[in-house]
Amino acid sequence: MTVCKRVISVMMCVAVIIGTMISANLSAKAESGSELMPGTINDLSYEKIVNSYLSVCEGGYMRVYVDKTVYIEYYDEKLNILSKKSIEPELPMWGGFYAAKEAYYLVEGQRNSDCKNGTEVVRIIKYDKNWKRVGSGSIYSEAESYKIRRPFDAGCVNMTEQNGILYVFTSREGYIDEMYGRGHQGMMLISLNEKTMETKIVEADLNHSFTQFIDSDEKWLYLYELSEGSRATKLSRLQPETAGSYKKIPVLHYGGQRTSGWAIPTFAYADDVAVSDHSVLGVGYSIDQSMYDEADRSDNNIYNIYLTVTPKDSFTEADTKLIWLTDYKEKFNAFFNLSLAKVNDNRFMVMWEEVERIEARVERVSYDPSNPNDPFSGGKLHYLFVDSNGNKVSKEFTASASASQCKPILNDSKMIYCASVGGAVGGAVCFYTINAETGELNKKIFRVAGEQISWKMEGKTLTYSGKGALTLKPYGYLGVQKVVIRDGITEIGSGVFLNTRPYDVVIPPSVTKIADDAFDEYGPWSKRRILGYKGTYAETFANKKEDLTFVPVILGDTDLDEKVTIVDVTCIQRHLADLSTDSFGEMVADTDEDGKVTINDATAIQRHLASMPTNQNIGKPMG
């Protein structure tokens, strides 16, 4: 017995020493999950109409994303979220966002299904830098000039600013052609005077333009498009106010020949454009067009990324260089969210995510089960740097990361973009920072489960931390065996645990409201246990539901295995050292019941296990 007491005494002394070190370190840590969290959407898949943007603003960054509503978030220079706001769209169709030098612009639209002349089809809305509405300009469908049945049809919305004019490069469907039962499709270039808000179409065609990108210098506008009607990736330049300045050149020819007004496959994509001081660069990806006739019509084809470089002083097809940046020969693949971002006049970053092609353009979530706390880690990100002549000036970097619809922006010597998964379910937002000189990639991840709630996977346990209402379903991870909701969360919203596997859910006393349909009531996944304090709302709610069983938690059972053992001591120590624990019940770890978890709580459990004087409630149901 004396030897046993000595061993325990040594263990307690070591625990106190470790605890002193941990406490000093813990005091500088912010409360986990209590900060404002970003909103989530799914922006990993390729979409022509972009719903995710990032721009530099005073004091840091501004994120804009669209999910029916336009959401705006502000971040400091370290990408800590500061504030949020939202704007309701004025028209039902989303087009795009542009951060100009002195204002912000939203482009919205609506259908003209009845092909009625005089119908407003596009509205460009101007806001000041505080998001106060300044004014708007509109495009109307006109029979004698530009017939528009549907704006943004099968195309993009991209913008540039030049000499006080905002230019919007996009697409449209014309009025119905009775021969085909629908309208012909093509591009349109819109100008808006930023002072007078005068808005007009300066160029348009119905030649099947399926992507539209735009950039400018002080003199010229440059348009880069997938022109199915021209059977080429097409680069154009023009000065809208100068007659005869519009010049178009093919930079990548497509195979195939149309025999009717219907579009045929191109097996090619045009994805971005950027301008240097002496050249125009564009990127896309394509099959080997000399093999067009042998291409698989289900699109299980071998694609490679191309770069085109056209000199400004010799703006011709003959002097345009076509450079292949990849050289796949045997692999069916797809490239998601290919982009071309300017660092300076002689350095550009080309970035894409490689996805093995199972079906054409499948939407996927880049989730690696071995790294559940990073939902983007299953992606295979590629990026490299080229100069203004198209020469590679870096190696090709790869990372376990995802590209998104958010185009990288430059701030100082860093390229920055964000990626998001989630929406109706809990998800995550990740900010990636790439050093534009060295290529080093860093990331910051927000794991989101509510306005002020975060999530984290530890082993088989999913833990929610923060304040307020838990409103989002668990993100789609397999293998969860237990959910721990930490103290501070006050509400469990509608449908949060519907159609989820029947794992145990630990609910703290701070939860005073649970939606009636928060859990399944019927079916194989309806039967589950609710662990919590006796006499709390968790018990009341569980007792109302036939398939829920309430189990009171035990003081000191920090690993939530329904017994108090030496493992619970280790669990507290690891928690205080900010080390991973497979499961941790914070509300049962405060064994001396002083309102906080410290090394003294581990000591109290050791004393309990050694049958030494300590809190007599240890090992008993709480409540």
C-alpha positions as CSV (number, residue, x, y, z in Angstrom):
1,M,0.0,0.0,0.0
2,T,2.9,2.4,0.8
3,V,4.5,1.6,-2.6
4,C,1.2,2.2,-4.3
5,K,0.8,5.6,-2.6
6,R,4.4,6.6,-3.6
7,V,3.7,5.7,-7.2
8,I,0.5,7.7,-7.2
9,S,2.3,10.6,-5.6
10,V,5.0,10.6,-8.3
11,M,2.3,10.6,-11.0
12,M,0.5,13.5,-9.3
13,C,3.8,15.5,-9.1
14,V,4.5,14.9,-12.8
15,A,1.0,15.9,-13.7
16,V,1.3,19.1,-11.7
17,I,4.6,20.0,-13.4
18,I,3.1,19.3,-16.9
19,G,0.0,21.2,-15.9
20,T,2.0,24.3,-14.9
21,M,3.6,24.3,-18.3
22,I,0.3,23.8,-20.1
23,S,-1.5,26.5,-18.2
24,A,1.0,29.1,-19.1
25,N,0.6,28.1,-22.8
26,L,-3.2,27.9,-22.6
27,S,-3.7,31.4,-21.4
28,A,-2.7,32.9,-24.8
29,K,-5.2,30.7,-26.7
30,A,-8.4,32.1,-28.0
31,E,-11.6,30.2,-27.1
32,S,-12.0,27.5,-29.8
33,G,-14.9,28.0,-32.1
34,S,-16.3,31.2,-30.4
35,E,-15.3,33.5,-33.3
36,L,-17.5,34.5,-36.2
37,M,-17.3,31.8,-39.0
38,P,-17.5,32.3,-42.7
39,G,-20.4,31.1,-44.8
40,T,-20.0,28.0,-47.0
41,I,-21.0,27.2,-50.5
42,N,-19.9,24.5,-53.0
43,D,-17.4,26.3,-55.3
44,L,-15.0,23.4,-56.2
45,S,-16.8,22.3,-59.3
46,Y,-16.3,24.0,-62.7
47,E,-19.1,26.5,-63.5
48,K,-19.1,29.1,-66.2
49,I,-21.0,31.5,-64.0
50,V,-18.7,32.1,-61.0
51,N,-20.2,32.5,-57.5
52,S,-17.0,33.0,-55.5
53,Y,-14.6,36.0,-55.4
54,L,-11.8,37.5,-53.4
55,S,-10.4,41.0,-53.6
56,V,-8.0,43.2,-51.6
57,C,-9.6,46.0,-49.6
58,E,-8.5,48.4,-46.9
59,G,-7.1,46.5,-44.0
60,G,-7.2,43.1,-45.6
61,Y,-9.5,41.2,-47.9
62,M,-13.1,41.0,-49.0
63,R,-14.8,37.8,-49.9
64,V,-18.0,37.8,-52.0
65,Y,-20.0,34.7,-52.7
66,V,-23.4,34.1,-54.0
67,D,-26.0,31.5,-53.0
68,K,-29.3,33.2,-54.1
69,T,-28.2,36.1,-51.8
70,V,-25.0,38.0,-52.3
71,Y,-22.8,37.6,-49.2
72,I,-19.9,39.8,-48.3
73,E,-17.3,39.0,-45.7
74,Y,-14.3,41.1,-44.5
75,Y,-11.0,39.7,-43.3
76,D,-7.9,41.2,-41.8
77,E,-4.4,40.7,-43.4
78,K,-4.0,37.5,-41.4
79,L,-7.3,36.2,-42.8
80,N,-9.2,36.4,-39.6
81,I,-12.9,37.1,-40.3
82,L,-14.0,40.5,-39.1
83,S,-17.6,41.1,-40.2
84,K,-20.4,40.1,-42.6
85,K,-23.1,41.6,-44.6
86,S,-25.5,40.6,-47.4
87,I,-27.4,42.1,-50.3
88,E,-30.5,40.7,-52.0
89,P,-30.3,40.6,-55.8
90,E,-32.5,42.9,-57.8
91,L,-33.0,40.4,-60.7
92,P,-33.3,36.6,-60.6
93,M,-30.3,35.6,-62.6
94,W,-26.8,36.0,-61.1
95,G,-24.1,37.2,-63.5
96,G,-20.9,38.3,-61.7
97,F,-19.0,40.6,-59.4
98,Y,-16.2,43.1,-60.2
99,A,-14.1,45.1,-57.8
100,A,-13.2,48.3,-59.7
101,K,-10.8,51.0,-58.5
102,E,-13.4,53.2,-56.9
103,A,-16.6,51.1,-56.8
104,Y,-18.0,47.6,-56.8
105,Y,-20.3,46.2,-59.5
106,L,-22.9,43.4,-59.6
107,V,-24.2,42.1,-62.9
108,E,-27.7,40.5,-62.8
109,G,-30.2,39.5,-65.4
110,Q,-33.6,38.0,-66.2
111,R,-35.1,35.9,-69.0
112,N,-37.2,37.3,-71.7
113,S,-39.0,34.1,-72.4
114,D,-41.7,35.7,-74.5
115,C,-39.1,37.4,-76.7
116,K,-40.7,40.8,-76.0
117,N,-39.0,43.9,-77.3
118,G,-38.1,46.5,-74.6
119,T,-37.6,43.9,-71.8
120,E,-34.8,44.6,-69.4
121,V,-32.4,41.6,-69.6
122,V,-29.2,42.8,-67.9
123,R,-28.7,45.2,-65.0
124,I,-25.3,46.4,-63.9
125,I,-25.5,47.8,-60.3
126,K,-22.9,50.2,-58.9
127,Y,-22.0,50.4,-55.2
128,D,-19.5,52.5,-53.4
129,K,-16.7,50.9,-51.3
130,N,-19.1,50.8,-48.3
131,W,-21.7,48.9,-50.4
132,K,-24.1,51.8,-50.7
133,R,-26.0,51.6,-53.9
134,V,-25.0,54.4,-56.3
135,G,-26.9,53.6,-59.5
136,S,-27.4,51.1,-62.3
137,G,-27.4,50.7,-66.0
138,S,-29.5,48.3,-68.0
139,I,-29.6,46.5,-71.3
140,Y,-33.0,46.0,-73.0
141,S,-33.8,43.5,-75.7
142,E,-34.4,45.2,-79.0
143,A,-35.7,43.7,-82.3
144,E,-33.8,46.0,-84.6
145,S,-30.4,45.7,-82.8
146,Y,-29.8,43.0,-80.3
147,K,-32.5,40.4,-79.6
148,I,-32.0,38.8,-76.2
149,R,-34.1,35.9,-74.9
150,R,-31.8,34.9,-72.2
151,P,-28.6,36.6,-70.9
152,F,-25.5,34.7,-69.9
153,D,-26.7,31.7,-71.8
154,A,-24.1,28.9,-71.9
155,G,-21.3,31.4,-71.1
156,C,-19.5,33.5,-68.6
157,V,-19.6,37.0,-67.2
158,N,-16.2,38.6,-66.9
159,M,-15.3,42.3,-66.6
160,T,-12.5,44.8,-67.0
161,E,-12.1,48.6,-66.4
162,Q,-10.6,51.0,-68.8
163,N,-10.5,54.8,-68.9
164,G,-13.7,55.2,-66.8
165,I,-15.7,52.5,-68.7
166,L,-16.6,49.2,-67.3
167,Y,-16.8,46.4,-69.9
168,V,-18.8,43.3,-69.4
169,F,-18.0,40.3,-71.7
170,T,-20.8,37.7,-71.6
171,S,-23.2,35.7,-73.7
172,R,-26.8,35.6,-74.7
173,E,-29.5,33.5,-76.5
174,G,-31.4,35.3,-79.2
175,Y,-35.0,35.0,-80.1
176,I,-36.4,31.6,-81.0
177,D,-35.6,30.4,-84.5
178,E,-38.7,28.3,-85.6
179,M,-36.4,26.0,-87.5
180,Y,-34.6,24.9,-84.3
181,G,-37.1,25.6,-81.6
182,R,-34.8,27.8,-79.7
183,G,-32.6,30.9,-80.2
184,H,-29.1,31.0,-81.5
185,Q,-26.4,31.7,-79.0
186,G,-23.4,34.1,-79.1
187,M,-21.3,36.6,-77.2
188,M,-22.0,40.3,-76.3
189,L,-19.7,43.0,-75.0
190,I,-21.4,45.6,-72.9
191,S,-20.0,49.0,-71.9
192,L,-21.1,51.1,-68.9
193,N,-19.9,54.7,-68.3
194,E,-19.0,54.7,-64.7
195,K,-20.0,58.3,-64.2
196,T,-23.2,58.6,-66.3
197,M,-24.2,55.0,-66.0
198,E,-24.9,55.0,-69.8
199,T,-25.0,51.4,-70.9
200,K,-24.9,49.8,-74.3
201,I,-23.9,46.8,-76.3
202,V,-20.7,47.6,-78.3
203,E,-20.2,44.2,-80.0
204,A,-22.2,41.0,-80.3
205,D,-22.7,38.0,-82.5
206,L,-24.7,34.7,-82.6
207,N,-21.7,32.5,-83.4
208,H,-21.8,30.0,-80.5
209,S,-19.4,31.6,-78.0
210,F,-19.3,29.2,-75.0
211,T,-16.7,31.0,-72.7
212,Q,-15.8,34.7,-72.6
213,F,-12.8,36.2,-70.9
214,I,-11.6,39.8,-71.0
215,D,-8.5,41.9,-70.1
216,S,-7.2,45.3,-71.1
217,D,-4.3,47.7,-71.2
218,E,-4.5,51.5,-71.6
219,K,-5.2,51.2,-75.3
220,W,-6.9,48.0,-76.2
221,L,-9.5,45.5,-75.0
222,Y,-8.6,41.8,-75.4
223,L,-11.3,39.1,-75.7
224,Y,-10.6,35.4,-75.4
225,E,-13.4,32.9,-76.1
226,L,-14.3,29.4,-76.9
227,S,-15.9,30.1,-80.3
228,E,-17.7,26.9,-81.5
229,G,-19.0,28.7,-84.6
230,S,-15.5,29.7,-85.6
231,R,-14.2,26.3,-84.7
232,A,-11.4,27.8,-82.7
233,T,-10.3,29.4,-79.5
234,K,-10.4,33.0,-80.6
235,L,-8.5,36.1,-79.4
236,S,-9.8,39.5,-80.4
237,R,-8.7,43.1,-79.7
238,L,-10.6,46.3,-80.2
239,Q,-11.0,49.9,-79.3
240,P,-14.8,50.3,-79.0
241,E,-14.9,53.9,-80.0
242,T,-12.6,53.4,-83.1
243,A,-14.2,52.2,-86.2
244,G,-12.3,49.3,-87.9
245,S,-10.2,48.4,-84.9
246,Y,-11.9,45.1,-84.2
247,K,-9.5,42.2,-85.1
248,K,-10.1,38.5,-84.5
249,I,-7.6,35.7,-84.8
250,P,-7.8,32.0,-84.1
251,V,-5.2,30.8,-81.6
252,L,-6.2,27.1,-81.5
253,H,-8.1,25.5,-84.3
254,Y,-10.8,22.8,-83.5
255,G,-11.6,19.8,-85.6
256,G,-15.0,19.0,-87.0
257,Q,-17.3,20.8,-89.4
258,R,-20.8,21.9,-88.7
259,T,-23.5,20.9,-91.2
260,S,-26.4,22.7,-89.6
261,G,-27.1,25.4,-87.1
262,W,-26.7,23.0,-84.2
263,A,-23.4,23.2,-82.2
264,I,-21.1,20.2,-82.4
265,P,-18.4,19.2,-79.8
266,T,-15.2,21.1,-79.6
267,F,-13.3,18.9,-77.1
268,A,-11.6,22.1,-76.1
269,Y,-12.0,24.8,-73.5
270,A,-10.8,28.4,-73.2
271,D,-10.4,29.4,-69.6
272,D,-8.6,32.7,-69.0
273,V,-6.7,35.6,-70.4
274,A,-4.0,38.0,-69.1
275,V,-2.1,40.9,-70.6
276,S,1.6,41.8,-70.2
277,D,3.3,44.9,-71.4
278,H,4.1,43.3,-74.8
279,S,2.0,40.2,-75.1
280,V,-1.4,38.6,-74.6
281,L,-1.5,35.2,-72.8
282,G,-4.4,32.8,-72.8
283,V,-5.0,29.3,-71.3
284,G,-7.3,26.4,-71.9
285,Y,-7.3,22.7,-72.4
286,S,-8.0,20.5,-75.4
287,I,-7.6,17.1,-76.9
288,D,-5.1,16.7,-79.7
289,Q,-7.4,18.3,-82.4
290,S,-5.6,16.4,-85.2
291,M,-7.3,13.3,-83.6
292,Y,-10.8,15.0,-83.5
293,D,-12.5,12.4,-85.7
294,E,-11.4,9.6,-83.3
295,A,-12.5,11.4,-80.2
296,D,-14.8,9.6,-77.8
297,R,-18.2,11.4,-77.9
298,S,-18.8,10.6,-74.3
299,D,-15.7,12.7,-73.6
300,N,-13.5,10.1,-72.0
301,N,-10.6,11.7,-73.9
302,I,-7.0,12.7,-73.1
303,Y,-6.8,16.4,-72.5
304,N,-3.8,18.7,-72.1
305,I,-3.4,22.3,-71.0
306,Y,-2.3,24.8,-73.6
307,L,-1.0,28.4,-73.4
308,T,-1.2,30.9,-76.2
309,V,1.1,33.9,-76.5
310,T,0.3,36.6,-79.0
311,P,2.7,39.6,-79.3
312,K,0.9,43.0,-79.2
313,D,3.1,44.5,-81.9
314,S,2.4,41.6,-84.3
315,F,-1.2,40.7,-83.5
316,T,-1.5,37.8,-85.9
317,E,-2.2,34.1,-85.9
318,A,1.1,33.4,-87.6
319,D,3.1,35.0,-84.7
320,T,1.0,33.5,-82.0
321,K,2.8,30.7,-80.1
322,L,0.8,27.6,-79.0
323,I,2.6,26.0,-76.0
324,W,1.4,22.7,-74.3
325,L,2.0,22.9,-70.6
326,T,1.1,19.3,-69.9
327,D,1.8,16.1,-71.8
328,Y,-0.7,13.4,-70.7
329,K,-0.7,10.5,-73.2
330,E,-2.6,7.6,-71.5
331,K,-4.8,9.0,-68.8
332,F,-8.4,10.1,-69.0
333,N,-8.5,13.3,-67.0
334,A,-10.2,16.6,-66.5
335,F,-9.0,20.0,-65.3
336,F,-11.1,22.0,-62.9
337,N,-10.9,25.7,-62.5
338,L,-7.9,26.4,-64.7
339,S,-6.8,30.0,-64.2
340,L,-4.1,32.5,-65.3
341,A,-3.1,35.1,-62.7
342,K,-0.8,38.0,-63.3
343,V,2.1,38.6,-60.8
344,N,3.8,41.2,-62.9
345,D,4.5,42.0,-66.6
346,N,6.9,39.1,-66.8
347,R,5.5,36.5,-64.4
348,F,2.2,34.7,-64.5
349,M,0.8,31.8,-62.4
350,V,-1.1,29.0,-64.2
351,M,-3.1,26.9,-61.7
352,W,-5.5,24.0,-62.1
353,E,-6.8,20.9,-60.3
354,E,-6.4,17.6,-61.9
355,V,-9.3,15.2,-61.6
356,E,-9.5,11.7,-63.0
357,R,-12.3,11.5,-65.5
358,I,-15.0,9.0,-64.7
359,E,-17.8,10.8,-66.3
360,A,-17.6,14.1,-68.2
361,R,-17.5,17.0,-65.8
362,V,-18.6,15.2,-62.7
363,E,-19.0,17.3,-59.6
364,R,-16.9,16.0,-56.7
365,V,-15.8,17.0,-53.2
366,S,-12.0,16.6,-52.7
367,Y,-12.2,14.7,-49.4
368,D,-9.3,12.5,-48.2
369,P,-10.6,10.1,-45.5
370,S,-7.1,10.0,-43.9
371,N,-7.3,13.8,-43.3
372,P,-10.9,14.5,-42.2
373,N,-10.1,18.0,-40.8
374,D,-9.1,19.2,-44.3
375,P,-12.0,18.6,-46.7
376,F,-9.9,19.9,-49.6
377,S,-6.9,17.5,-49.0
378,G,-8.1,15.0,-51.6
379,G,-7.6,17.4,-54.4
380,K,-4.5,17.4,-56.6
381,L,-3.6,21.0,-57.2
382,H,-1.0,22.0,-59.8
383,Y,0.6,25.4,-60.4
384,L,3.6,26.8,-62.2
385,F,4.9,30.2,-63.3
386,V,5.6,31.4,-66.9
387,D,7.1,34.6,-68.2
388,S,5.4,36.9,-70.7
389,N,6.8,34.8,-73.6
390,G,5.3,31.6,-72.3
391,N,8.5,30.1,-71.0
392,K,8.3,28.1,-67.8
393,V,10.2,29.9,-65.0
394,S,9.5,27.4,-62.2
395,K,8.9,23.8,-61.7
396,E,5.4,22.4,-61.7
397,F,4.3,22.4,-58.1
398,T,1.7,20.0,-56.7
399,A,-0.2,19.9,-53.4
400,S,-3.0,18.0,-51.7
401,A,-5.4,20.9,-52.2
402,S,-8.3,22.1,-54.3
403,A,-8.7,24.8,-56.9
404,S,-12.0,26.6,-56.9
405,Q,-14.1,29.1,-58.9
406,C,-12.4,31.9,-56.9
407,K,-9.6,33.3,-59.1
408,P,-6.3,33.9,-57.3
409,I,-5.5,37.6,-56.6
410,L,-2.1,39.2,-56.0
411,N,-1.3,41.0,-52.7
412,D,2.3,42.0,-52.2
413,S,4.2,38.9,-53.3
414,K,1.4,36.4,-52.6
415,M,-1.2,34.8,-54.7
416,I,-4.4,34.2,-52.6
417,Y,-7.7,32.5,-53.2
418,C,-10.3,30.7,-51.2
419,A,-12.2,27.4,-51.7
420,S,-15.4,26.3,-50.0
421,V,-17.5,23.2,-49.5
422,G,-20.8,22.9,-47.7
423,G,-23.8,25.1,-48.0
424,A,-26.8,23.2,-46.6
425,V,-24.5,21.0,-44.6
426,G,-21.6,22.0,-42.4
427,G,-18.5,22.4,-44.4
428,A,-15.3,24.5,-44.6
429,V,-13.7,27.5,-46.2
430,C,-10.0,27.4,-46.9
431,F,-7.7,30.3,-47.8
432,Y,-4.7,29.3,-49.8
433,T,-1.6,31.6,-50.0
434,I,1.1,30.9,-52.6
435,N,4.4,32.7,-52.5
436,A,4.7,34.2,-56.0
437,E,8.5,33.8,-56.0
438,T,9.1,30.5,-54.3
439,G,5.8,28.7,-54.9
440,E,5.4,27.8,-51.2
441,L,1.8,27.1,-50.4
442,N,0.2,27.8,-47.0
443,K,-3.5,27.4,-45.9
444,K,-5.9,28.5,-43.3
445,I,-9.1,26.4,-42.8
446,F,-12.4,27.4,-41.2
447,R,-14.5,24.3,-40.4
448,V,-18.0,25.7,-40.3
449,A,-21.1,24.3,-38.5
450,G,-23.0,27.5,-37.7
451,E,-22.6,31.3,-37.4
452,Q,-20.2,30.9,-34.5
453,I,-19.7,27.2,-34.4
454,S,-16.8,25.1,-35.7
455,W,-16.2,21.3,-36.0
456,K,-13.3,19.0,-35.6
457,M,-12.8,15.3,-36.1
458,E,-10.6,13.5,-33.6
459,G,-10.5,9.8,-34.2
460,K,-14.1,8.6,-34.5
461,T,-15.5,11.6,-32.6
462,L,-16.9,14.7,-34.2
463,T,-16.8,17.7,-31.8
464,Y,-18.7,21.0,-32.2
465,S,-17.4,24.1,-30.4
466,G,-18.6,27.6,-30.2
467,K,-21.7,29.7,-29.3
468,G,-25.2,29.9,-30.4
469,A,-27.2,27.6,-32.7
470,L,-25.9,24.5,-34.4
471,T,-27.6,24.8,-37.7
472,L,-25.7,22.7,-40.3
473,K,-25.7,19.0,-40.8
474,P,-22.4,17.1,-40.1
475,Y,-20.1,17.2,-43.1
476,G,-20.2,13.9,-45.0
477,Y,-17.6,11.9,-43.1
478,L,-17.9,8.1,-42.7
479,G,-16.9,6.4,-39.5
480,V,-18.2,8.8,-37.0
481,Q,-19.1,6.9,-33.8
482,K,-19.8,9.8,-31.5
483,V,-20.7,13.5,-31.6
484,V,-19.8,15.8,-28.8
485,I,-21.5,19.2,-28.6
486,R,-19.5,21.4,-26.3
487,D,-20.8,23.8,-23.7
488,G,-21.8,27.2,-25.1
489,I,-23.9,25.9,-27.9
490,T,-27.5,26.7,-27.1
491,E,-29.6,25.2,-29.9
492,I,-29.8,22.3,-32.3
493,G,-31.5,23.3,-35.5
494,S,-34.0,21.6,-37.8
495,G,-32.7,18.5,-39.6
496,V,-29.1,18.7,-38.2
497,F,-29.0,14.9,-37.5
498,L,-31.5,13.7,-40.0
499,N,-30.3,10.8,-42.2
500,T,-27.1,10.5,-40.3
501,R,-25.7,7.3,-38.8
502,P,-27.0,6.4,-35.4
503,Y,-24.0,7.5,-33.3
504,D,-24.2,8.8,-29.7
505,V,-24.7,12.5,-29.3
506,V,-23.4,14.3,-26.2
507,I,-25.5,17.3,-25.4
508,P,-24.4,19.9,-22.8
509,P,-26.7,21.8,-20.3
510,S,-26.3,25.0,-22.4
511,V,-28.5,23.5,-25.1
512,T,-32.1,24.7,-24.2
513,K,-33.7,24.2,-27.6
514,I,-33.8,21.3,-30.0
515,A,-35.9,21.4,-33.2
516,D,-38.5,18.7,-33.2
517,D,-37.1,17.3,-36.5
518,A,-33.5,17.5,-35.5
519,F,-33.2,13.7,-35.4
520,D,-34.7,10.8,-37.4
521,E,-37.9,9.4,-35.9
522,Y,-38.3,6.4,-38.1
523,G,-36.1,3.9,-40.0
524,P,-32.9,2.1,-39.3
525,W,-31.0,5.3,-38.3
526,S,-33.6,6.6,-35.8
527,K,-32.4,4.7,-32.7
528,R,-29.6,6.5,-30.9
529,R,-28.5,7.5,-27.5
530,I,-28.4,11.0,-26.1
531,L,-25.8,11.6,-23.4
532,G,-26.2,14.5,-21.1
533,Y,-26.8,15.9,-17.6
534,K,-29.8,14.6,-15.7
535,G,-32.6,17.2,-15.4
536,T,-31.5,19.2,-18.5
537,Y,-33.4,19.8,-21.7
538,A,-31.4,17.0,-23.4
539,E,-33.1,14.5,-21.1
540,T,-36.5,16.1,-21.5
541,F,-36.2,16.0,-25.3
542,A,-34.9,12.4,-25.4
543,N,-37.8,11.2,-23.2
544,K,-40.3,12.7,-25.7
545,K,-38.9,10.7,-28.6
546,E,-39.6,6.9,-28.8
547,D,-36.3,6.0,-30.5
548,L,-34.0,8.2,-28.4
549,T,-32.5,6.8,-25.2
550,F,-31.1,9.2,-22.6
551,V,-27.9,8.2,-20.8
552,P,-26.6,10.5,-18.0
553,V,-22.9,11.4,-18.3
554,I,-20.5,10.6,-15.4
555,L,-18.3,13.2,-13.8
556,G,-14.7,12.3,-14.6
557,D,-15.5,10.2,-17.6
558,T,-13.7,12.5,-20.0
559,D,-13.3,10.0,-22.8
560,L,-17.1,9.3,-22.6
561,D,-16.8,5.5,-22.4
562,E,-19.1,5.4,-19.4
563,K,-16.5,4.6,-16.8
564,V,-13.7,6.5,-15.0
565,T,-10.2,5.1,-15.6
566,I,-6.6,6.3,-15.8
567,V,-7.3,7.0,-19.5
568,D,-9.5,9.9,-18.4
569,V,-6.5,11.5,-16.7
570,T,-4.5,11.2,-19.9
571,C,-7.4,12.6,-21.9
572,I,-7.3,15.8,-19.8
573,Q,-3.6,16.1,-20.1
574,R,-3.7,15.8,-23.8
575,H,-6.5,18.3,-24.1
576,L,-4.6,20.9,-22.0
577,A,-1.5,20.3,-24.2
578,D,-3.7,20.8,-27.3
579,L,-3.0,17.3,-28.5
580,S,-5.4,15.1,-30.3
581,T,-7.9,13.1,-28.2
582,D,-10.1,10.5,-29.7
583,S,-13.0,11.8,-27.6
584,F,-13.2,14.5,-25.0
585,G,-16.2,15.5,-22.9
586,E,-15.4,18.9,-21.6
587,M,-18.4,19.2,-19.4
588,V,-17.5,16.0,-17.4
589,A,-13.8,16.9,-17.3
590,D,-14.2,19.7,-14.6
591,T,-14.0,17.2,-11.8
592,D,-13.4,19.7,-9.1
593,E,-16.4,21.7,-10.4
594,D,-14.7,25.1,-10.3
595,G,-16.0,26.1,-13.8
596,K,-12.8,25.4,-15.8
597,V,-10.7,22.4,-16.9
598,T,-7.2,22.5,-15.4
599,I,-4.5,20.0,-14.4
600,N,-6.2,19.9,-11.0
601,D,-9.1,17.9,-12.6
602,A,-6.7,15.2,-13.7
603,T,-5.3,15.1,-10.2
604,A,-8.8,14.7,-8.8
605,I,-9.4,11.7,-11.0
606,Q,-6.1,10.1,-9.9
607,R,-7.0,10.6,-6.3
608,H,-10.5,9.1,-6.9
609,L,-8.9,6.0,-8.5
610,A,-6.5,5.7,-5.6
611,S,-9.4,6.0,-3.1
612,M,-7.9,9.2,-1.7
613,P,-10.0,12.2,-0.5
614,T,-11.3,14.2,-3.5
615,N,-14.7,15.3,-4.9
616,Q,-17.2,12.6,-4.0
617,N,-19.2,13.3,-7.1
618,I,-16.6,11.8,-9.4
619,G,-17.9,8.6,-10.9
620,K,-21.5,9.6,-10.4
621,P,-24.2,10.7,-13.0
622,M,-24.2,14.5,-13.4
623,G,-27.3,16.6,-12.9
